[in-house]
Amino acid sequence: VVQKATKNDSYKKEPKYMCLACDAKPFTWKMLRKHVSTRHPDCLDNLSRKECLINEEESHQEEVVQKATKNDSYKKEPKYMCLACDAKPFTWKMLRKHVSTRHPDCLDNLSRKECLINEEESHQEEVVQKATK
C-alpha cells in the first residue's frame, strides 16, 4: 500500500535554506525569497541558493537538540503528589484532574506548596524506578 505524500513530507525532503542577514531558518527557497523581500529588501539582489543552503548534517543535529530541549521542559516542570493517596508525580494540571475525579472532597483544599514533591527526593525516586525496570 502506497501512502499519499503530505505537505509535511515534501517540505522535509526539500532543500532547506537560511537567511544570511538574520540567521532565520529553515526556509524553502520560495519562503526564503519572501522573507528576504519583506525583512531585508536591500539583500534580495545578492541572494544565492548555494550560499543560503543549510548543511543537512548540521540542520539534523540542530533539530535533535531542539526536540531534546522541548522534552526537557517537562522534566524541569515542578512535580506534585496527591496527599490523599500518595500517587505521584503529576503536573499541577494533572494533579487537579486526578483529585477532582478520585477525591472530589479534597479539591477545595488543594495547595501547590503542600503537594510539591521535594526535587532531590523526586530525582532519587526516578533513578530507582529506572534501575528497577
C-alpha positions, 0 to 999 in steps of 0.5 A, spaced: 500 500 500 502 506 497 501 512 502 499 519 499 505 524 500 503 530 505 505 537 505 509 535 511 513 530 507 515 534 501 517 540 505 522 535 509 525 532 503 526 539 500 532 543 500 532 547 506 535 554 506 537 560 511 537 567 511 544 570 511 542 577 514 538 574 520 540 567 521 532 565 520 531 558 518 529 553 515 526 556 509 524 553 502 527 557 497 520 560 495 519 562 503 526 564 503 525 569 497 519 572 501 522 573 507 528 576 504 523 581 500 519 583 506 525 583 512 531 585 508 529 588 501 536 591 500 539 583 500 534 580 495 539 582 489 545 578 492 541 572 494 544 565 492 541 558 493 548 555 494 550 560 499 543 560 503 543 552 503 543 549 510 548 543 511 543 537 512 548 534 517 548 540 521 540 542 520 539 534 523 543 535 529 540 542 530 533 539 530 535 533 535 537 538 540 531 542 539 526 536 540 531 534 546 530 541 549 522 541 548 522 534 552 526 537 557 521 542 559 517 537 562 522 534 566 524 541 569 516 542 570 515 542 578 512 535 580 506 534 585 503 528 589 496 527 591 496 527 599 490 523 599 493 517 596 500 518 595 500 517 587 505 521 584 508 525 580 503 529 576 503 536 573 499 541 577 494 540 571 494 533 572 494 533 579 487 537 579 484 532 574 486 526 578 483 529 585 477 532 582 475 525 579 478 520 585 477 525 591 472 530 589 472 532 597 479 534 597 479 539 591 477 545 595 483 544 599 488 543 594 495 547 595 501 547 590 506 548 596 503 542 600 503 537 594 510 539 591 514 533 591 521 535 594 526 535 587 532 531 590 527 526 593 523 526 586 530 525 582 532 519 587 525 516 586 526 516 578 533 513 578 530 507 582 524 506 578 529 506 572 534 501 575 528 497 577 525 496 570 
